[in-house]
Amino acid sequence: MVGVKKTEKIVINKKGRLKRTIFSIIALIIGVIFVFPIYILALSSFKTQKGLLSNIVGFPDSTTFSPKNYVEAFNKLKYLQSFCNSLYISVCSVILILLISTMAAWVLVRYKTKVSKAIFVVFALFMLVPFQCVMVPLLVVAKNMNLLNPVGLIFMYMGFGASMSILMIHGFIKNVPEELEEAAVIDGCNVVQLFFLIVVPLLRVILITVAILNIMWIWNDYLLPSIVINKAGWQTLPLMTYSFFGSYSTRWDLASAALIMCITPIVIFYLFSQKYIVNGMTDGAIK
């Protein structure tokens, strides 16, 4: 009997190792598929236009190597100005999204009425509405209210980002004990003090997660800024990359360098903050 049990354990261990090996191979293949376009983009950014079109996959040689692509792309992008525009719009939008969404989610959780449940369902349904369905009426309203500018774009991002943010924060607030808030009220806290001094510090993990997801979306967005602020001096980094794609020709060498410079800040930001996304998702799913 002992020998049979040992044999069964060995078989089970072998099956477990085989499954892990298969999953590892699959994960590696998927990783290579996702990284390969970045690899091609990075190589292309160091090639001349001729070298890029003649050999897109291989490394550049002495005749096709062109590091000056980054200098030309930097100047054509007006990188510092465009970077500041992207940073200003992203940071302001995320701050407003966090403020409005946290207030709304807190009220919807703590005031358990039929109206609050209905409002929560409405916010959830808003996530299913494609942007293209509201694009034209949104532009008409924005034009009539003189909001076709960076300030108007920030308010639009606040509206589009609120639904997902409220849903995430709503689930997290359910894990916050009401007794803490009741004790704060007994100690003399008013509503403002209760929210900012008691509730908000307890939501730090989910707020960081929501901020990361929104800032990545806003930083990389092209469609909404292209129809709201596509004017000289207002363009964000994604908008400025369009200048490399002409009607009759495309400077793929400069465009590749420009795209690398555009995605580098957000990639670095994500690498330093990805652990907060996992923590926020798992903590918010406990309830």
Phi, psi and omega per residue, in radians:
M1 nan -0.721 -3.138
V2 -1.102 -0.710 3.128
G3 -1.127 -0.649 3.118
V4 -1.136 -0.752 3.132
K5 -1.108 -0.707 3.116
K6 -1.115 -0.699 3.120
T7 -1.102 -0.732 3.116
E8 -1.093 -0.723 3.123
K9 -1.111 -0.703 3.133
I10 -1.112 -0.743 3.116
V11 -1.089 -0.758 3.134
I12 -1.109 -0.746 3.123
N13 -1.101 -0.688 3.120
K14 -1.144 -0.719 3.098
K15 -1.109 -0.702 3.113
G16 -1.110 -0.760 3.109
R17 -1.137 -0.662 3.118
L18 -1.112 -0.756 3.115
K19 -1.095 -0.782 3.133
R20 -1.088 -0.688 3.126
T21 -1.120 -0.760 3.134
I22 -1.111 -0.777 3.122
F23 -1.113 -0.657 3.120
S24 -1.128 -0.721 3.124
I25 -1.139 -0.761 3.114
I26 -1.080 -0.773 3.126
A27 -1.089 -0.673 3.118
L28 -1.126 -0.753 3.129
I29 -1.097 -0.782 3.125
I30 -1.097 -0.712 3.113
G31 -1.077 -0.734 3.124
V32 -1.118 -0.701 3.127
I33 -1.064 -0.716 -3.118
F34 -1.312 -0.587 -3.073
V35 -1.437 -0.439 -3.048
F36 -0.989 -0.781 3.100
P37 -1.050 -0.636 3.092
I38 -1.154 -0.661 3.094
Y39 -1.061 -0.819 3.127
I40 -1.094 -0.741 -3.137
L41 -1.097 -0.763 -3.135
A42 -1.129 -0.748 3.099
L43 -1.112 -0.754 -3.103
S44 -1.103 -0.522 -3.107
S45 -1.204 -0.255 3.141
F46 -1.899 0.205 -3.116
K47 -1.956 2.741 2.974
T48 -1.311 2.907 3.123
Q49 -1.045 -0.710 3.135
K50 -1.173 -0.765 -3.138
G51 -1.159 -0.587 3.131
L52 -1.174 -0.759 -3.094
L53 -1.305 -0.467 -3.124
S54 -1.450 -0.569 -3.122
N55 -2.620 1.608 -3.010
I56 -1.398 -0.420 -3.052
V57 -1.654 -0.583 -3.045
G58 -1.330 2.878 3.098
F59 -1.258 2.601 3.118
P60 -1.233 2.513 3.073
D61 -1.740 -2.953 -3.059
S62 -1.135 -0.469 -3.109
T63 -1.548 -0.385 -3.097
T64 -1.902 -0.092 -3.136
F65 -1.296 2.225 -3.052
S66 -2.502 1.458 3.121
P67 -1.206 -0.277 -3.130
K68 -1.230 -0.118 3.063
N69 -0.973 -0.685 -3.100
Y70 -1.202 -0.617 3.121
V71 -1.182 -0.811 3.135
E72 -1.140 -0.729 3.136
A73 -1.154 -0.672 3.119
F74 -1.041 -0.781 -3.135
N75 -1.215 -0.729 -3.106
K76 -1.236 -0.546 3.094
L77 -1.251 -0.322 -2.915
K78 0.892 0.991 -2.847
Y79 -0.987 -0.805 -3.068
L80 -1.118 -0.775 3.134
Q81 -1.144 -0.798 -3.133
S82 -1.152 -0.666 3.098
F83 -1.083 -0.778 3.121
C84 -1.123 -0.670 3.080
N85 -1.080 -0.806 3.124
S86 -1.098 -0.738 -3.121
L87 -1.142 -0.767 -3.141
Y88 -1.070 -0.851 -3.111
I89 -1.155 -0.738 -3.107
S90 -1.148 -0.843 -3.073
V91 -1.164 -0.817 -3.139
C92 -1.090 -0.723 -3.138
S93 -1.122 -0.771 -3.098
V94 -1.175 -0.686 3.111
I95 -1.066 -0.788 3.133
L96 -1.175 -0.691 3.109
I97 -1.069 -0.779 -3.141
L98 -1.112 -0.756 -3.101
L99 -1.123 -0.927 -3.098
I100 -1.153 -0.770 -3.073
S101 -1.176 -0.686 3.138
T102 -1.159 -0.762 3.092
M103 -1.055 -0.836 -3.097
A104 -1.111 -0.794 -3.115
A105 -1.113 -0.699 3.139
W106 -1.090 -0.791 3.137
V107 -1.146 -0.733 -3.128
L108 -1.134 -0.553 3.126
V109 -1.375 -0.762 -3.010
R110 -1.409 -0.507 3.125
Y111 -1.759 1.589 -3.025
K112 -1.458 1.501 3.108
T113 -2.240 2.957 3.103
K114 -1.139 -0.586 3.134
V115 -1.150 -0.771 -3.137
S116 -1.112 -0.675 3.092
K117 -1.133 -0.711 3.129
A118 -1.134 -0.735 3.128
I119 -1.105 -0.703 3.119
F120 -1.087 -0.725 3.103
V121 -1.103 -0.675 3.122
V122 -1.094 -0.771 3.098
F123 -1.071 -0.706 3.117
A124 -1.116 -0.699 3.139
L125 -1.205 -0.526 3.124
F126 -1.045 -0.493 3.139
M127 -1.171 -0.336 -3.109
L128 -1.538 -0.149 -3.094
V129 -1.497 2.049 3.113
P130 -1.150 2.576 -3.140
F131 -1.064 -0.603 -3.097
Q132 -1.077 -0.453 -3.131
C133 -1.234 -0.479 -3.082
V134 -1.964 0.076 -3.031
M135 -1.085 -0.878 -3.081
V136 -1.153 -0.914 3.102
P137 -1.072 -0.572 3.100
L138 -1.096 -0.752 3.136
L139 -1.156 -0.664 3.109
V140 -1.093 -0.816 3.131
V141 -1.116 -0.770 -3.130
A142 -1.096 -0.684 3.125
K143 -1.151 -0.715 3.133
N144 -1.173 -0.470 -3.116
M145 -1.752 0.157 -3.141
N146 0.993 0.798 -3.122
L147 -1.956 0.309 3.063
L148 -1.482 1.164 -3.087
N149 -2.723 3.034 -3.123
P150 -0.985 -0.646 3.128
V151 -1.115 -0.779 3.096
G152 -1.084 -0.677 3.118
L153 -1.098 -0.689 3.119
I154 -1.084 -0.753 3.119
F155 -1.160 -0.614 3.084
M156 -1.142 -0.756 3.082
Y157 -1.071 -0.654 3.116
M158 -1.057 -0.734 3.139
G159 -1.203 -0.766 -3.105
F160 -1.271 -0.505 -3.105
G161 -1.549 -0.177 -3.047
A162 -1.194 -0.690 -3.032
S163 -1.041 -0.966 -3.138
M164 -1.081 -0.705 -3.116
S165 -1.126 -0.725 3.126
I166 -1.113 -0.729 3.131
L167 -1.067 -0.760 -3.125
M168 -1.191 -0.801 -3.113
I169 -1.220 -0.594 3.123
H170 -1.008 -0.810 3.132
G171 -1.156 -0.572 -3.134
F172 -1.285 -0.678 -3.094
I173 -1.112 -0.482 3.113
K174 -1.068 -0.395 3.123
N175 -1.469 -0.170 -3.140
V176 -1.464 2.107 -3.115
P177 -1.084 2.318 3.096
E178 -1.162 -0.433 -3.112
E179 -1.054 -0.575 3.112
L180 -1.112 -0.737 3.128
E181 -1.207 -0.691 3.117
E182 -1.109 -0.698 3.109
A183 -1.134 -0.676 3.118
A184 -1.134 -0.683 3.115
V185 -1.139 -0.721 3.106
I186 -1.079 -0.610 3.139
D187 -1.350 -0.061 3.034
G188 1.918 0.175 3.128
C189 -1.279 2.370 2.972
N190 -1.515 -3.082 -3.046
V191 -1.112 -0.746 -3.119
V192 -1.120 -0.819 3.117
Q193 -1.113 -0.692 3.130
L194 -1.063 -0.744 -3.090
F195 -1.237 -0.897 -3.016
F196 -1.408 -0.516 -3.072
L197 -1.692 -0.432 -3.081
I198 -1.935 -0.919 -3.018
V199 -1.299 -0.905 -3.044
V200 -1.024 -0.791 3.108
P201 -1.036 -0.536 3.130
L202 -1.298 -0.285 -3.112
L203 -1.753 0.294 -3.019
R204 -0.977 -0.771 -3.068
V205 -1.113 -0.858 -3.097
I206 -1.244 -0.554 3.105
L207 -1.147 -0.687 3.090
I208 -1.120 -0.732 3.135
T209 -1.083 -0.834 3.136
V210 -1.093 -0.708 3.128
A211 -1.095 -0.742 -3.132
I212 -1.107 -0.828 -3.111
L213 -1.098 -0.709 -3.123
N214 -1.257 -0.689 -3.102
I215 -1.210 -0.571 3.074
M216 -1.180 -0.715 3.124
W217 -1.154 -0.818 -3.078
I218 -1.197 -0.707 -3.124
W219 -1.070 -0.709 -3.063
N220 -1.557 -0.095 -3.046
D221 -1.207 2.405 3.117
Y222 -2.043 -0.718 -2.966
L223 -1.101 -0.939 -3.083
L224 -1.101 -0.828 3.075
P225 -1.069 -0.558 -3.093
S226 -1.156 -0.423 -3.138
I227 -1.835 -0.059 -3.101
V228 -1.994 -0.769 -3.021
I229 -2.231 0.517 -3.101
N230 -1.379 1.121 3.116
K231 -2.303 2.722 -3.101
A232 -1.021 2.290 3.126
G233 1.610 -0.267 -3.124
W234 -1.881 -0.264 -2.994
Q235 -1.102 2.511 3.014
T236 -1.530 3.070 -3.134
L237 -1.040 -0.819 3.100
P238 -1.025 -0.619 3.131
L239 -1.180 -0.667 -3.092
M240 -1.217 -0.417 3.122
T241 -1.149 -0.344 -3.138
Y242 -1.160 -0.362 -3.105
S243 -1.173 -0.266 3.134
F244 -1.531 -0.159 -3.090
F245 -1.921 1.717 -3.107
G246 -1.562 3.066 3.140
S247 -1.242 -0.555 -3.047
Y248 -2.027 -0.252 3.131
S249 -2.692 2.723 -3.136
T250 -2.301 2.219 3.078
R251 -1.509 1.474 -3.088
W252 -1.142 -0.534 3.135
D253 -1.136 -0.838 3.125
L254 -1.254 -0.639 3.129
A255 -1.106 -0.689 3.123
S256 -1.111 -0.770 3.105
A257 -1.119 -0.694 3.131
A258 -1.121 -0.736 -3.138
L259 -1.151 -0.661 3.079
I260 -1.084 -0.750 3.136
M261 -1.190 -0.493 3.130
C262 -1.313 -0.697 -3.066
I263 -1.495 -0.316 -3.089
T264 -1.037 -0.822 -3.139
P265 -1.048 -0.735 -3.091
I266 -1.301 -0.536 3.070
V267 -1.169 -0.780 3.097
I268 -1.077 -0.749 3.107
F269 -1.045 -0.756 -3.118
Y270 -1.172 -0.725 -3.115
L271 -1.065 -0.616 -3.141
F272 -1.421 -0.287 -3.023
S273 -2.097 0.064 -3.044
Q274 -1.122 -0.528 -3.132
K275 -1.119 -0.531 3.128
Y276 -1.220 -0.529 3.116
I277 -1.130 -0.796 3.138
V278 -1.113 -0.786 -3.139
N279 -1.097 -0.749 -3.122
G280 -1.147 -0.685 -3.140
M281 -1.160 -0.790 -3.088
T282 -1.242 -0.726 3.135
D283 -1.151 -0.639 -3.137
G284 -1.294 -0.252 -3.100
A285 -1.694 0.054 -3.077
I286 -1.198 -0.729 -3.033
K287 -1.193 nan nan
